[in-house]
Amino acid sequence: MPEVITKYPDIALEVLRGSGMECGTGAAQQILTACPPERFCSSHAGEICVYGLDEIPQMTQISAGEIAEVVSAPIFNAEVLFLIFLALVIGVFIGVLLSRRTKNRS
């Protein structure tokens, strides 16, 4: 049964209630036993726990660290940064060589 993260947990709970789920009613929690009762929804099809952004540390199926890895993944990895640095060094070296060559011609 899923734990769901949303920026608007109260609205998500209203939508789930509107679809026929029982939410925040004190229904028996058989699988999502750590879910706060006010965030717990149940139906004949299963259970859902709705968490707001500030409640991520309370989740049991996924950790804040796992979310951080995805959200703050580095744009450049070490190999890309090395290639950029190498291209910069080669560019400076070629610039110095061309500068010396033009000075020698004059």
Order of alpha helices (4+ residues) and beta strands (2+ residues): beta-alpha-beta-beta-beta-alpha-alpha
